[in-house]
């Protein structure tokens, strides 16, 4: 199935694959090039991210956290967060409810 799902642009140096969703949950794979920046933002969704590969520096509510393969991180709804990709890699993001804005 993975090969059947198109990658979509998700920002400079970033692409995403929407792996599955319904109204309550969405699973997204995000590929980052080294140096790519996920701009600081917030949303009303709960989000949990799992690091498949690479190394990332997240800033969550002003606090920096470095995560590597095997690590997971959770973001409460409406909390400010962003990242810098330190080593090219892939994150698996899970959102609840689903991100309708990703389907546009």
Wavefront OBJ file of the C-alpha trace (Angstrom):
o trace
v 0.000 0.000 0.000
v 2.785 2.471 0.783
v 3.881 2.500 -2.878
v 0.321 3.347 -3.931
v 0.149 6.523 -1.813
v 1.490 9.691 -3.424
v 3.904 11.966 -1.557
v 2.672 15.544 -1.200
v 4.730 18.714 -0.675
v 4.622 19.774 2.987
v 7.054 22.705 3.070
v 10.595 23.308 1.917
v 12.594 20.090 2.289
v 9.499 18.167 3.447
v 7.041 15.698 1.934
v 4.170 13.778 3.494
v 2.206 10.610 2.819
v -1.248 10.362 4.357
v -1.340 6.713 5.371
v -4.932 6.545 6.587
v -7.658 8.490 8.361
v -11.257 8.823 9.370
v -12.995 11.670 11.200
v -11.325 10.816 14.514
v -7.702 9.983 13.625
v -5.075 10.464 10.910
v -1.698 8.754 10.395
v 0.888 10.674 8.339
v 4.459 9.848 7.320
v 6.653 12.953 6.907
v 10.062 12.913 5.203
v 12.541 15.707 6.042
v 15.787 16.771 4.406
v 18.594 17.856 6.723
v 18.101 21.500 7.684
v 14.367 21.546 6.896
v 12.341 23.648 9.320
v 8.847 22.884 10.514
v 7.732 26.417 11.383
v 6.397 27.038 14.884
v 2.635 26.614 14.873
v -0.272 25.284 16.910
v -3.525 23.496 16.155
v -6.482 22.140 18.097
v -5.530 18.522 17.348
v -3.726 16.206 19.735
v -0.527 15.014 18.034
v 1.914 12.237 18.735
v 5.077 11.792 16.635
v 7.379 8.772 16.355
v 10.924 9.075 14.956
v 11.583 6.352 12.367
v 14.932 7.776 11.264
v 16.989 10.948 11.465
v 17.424 13.418 14.302
v 15.169 16.365 15.125
v 15.230 19.317 17.475
v 11.688 20.155 18.527
v 10.733 23.342 20.316
v 7.602 22.764 22.402
v 6.193 25.719 24.346
v 9.656 27.317 24.200
v 11.501 24.208 25.462
v 13.939 22.410 23.141
v 13.967 18.599 22.912
v 16.191 16.475 20.673
v 14.677 13.216 19.449
v 16.240 10.308 17.539
v 15.098 6.945 16.109
v 12.793 5.092 18.462
v 11.771 8.252 20.341
v 8.235 9.558 20.531
v 6.876 12.958 21.483
v 3.356 14.192 22.305
v 1.849 17.637 21.697
v -1.207 18.765 23.619
v -3.890 20.583 21.640
v -3.062 24.257 20.978
v 0.543 24.017 22.268
v 3.128 25.871 20.154
v 5.623 23.533 18.506
v 8.061 23.442 15.623
v 11.212 21.614 14.592
v 14.549 21.684 12.823
v 15.718 18.503 11.111
v 19.295 17.880 12.292
v 19.780 14.678 10.240
v 17.517 13.708 7.311
v 14.767 11.391 8.436
v 11.164 10.331 8.733
v 8.509 11.007 11.372
v 5.209 9.189 11.770
v 2.596 11.682 13.004
v -0.762 10.740 14.455
v -3.456 13.411 14.815
v -6.807 13.354 16.585
v -9.139 14.422 15.171
v -7.949 14.111 11.588
v -6.323 17.090 9.843
v -8.879 18.162 7.242
v -6.444 20.911 6.151
v -4.049 18.194 4.868
v -6.684 17.036 2.367
v -6.946 20.327 0.456
l 1 2 3 4 5 6 7 8 9 10 11 12 13 14 15 16 17 18 19 20 21 22 23 24 25 26 27 28 29 30 31 32 33 34 35 36 37 38 39 40 41 42 43 44 45 46 47 48 49 50 51 52 53 54 55 56 57 58 59 60 61 62 63 64 65 66 67 68 69 70 71 72 73 74 75 76 77 78 79 80 81 82 83 84 85 86 87 88 89 90 91 92 93 94 95 96 97 98 99 100 101 102 103 104
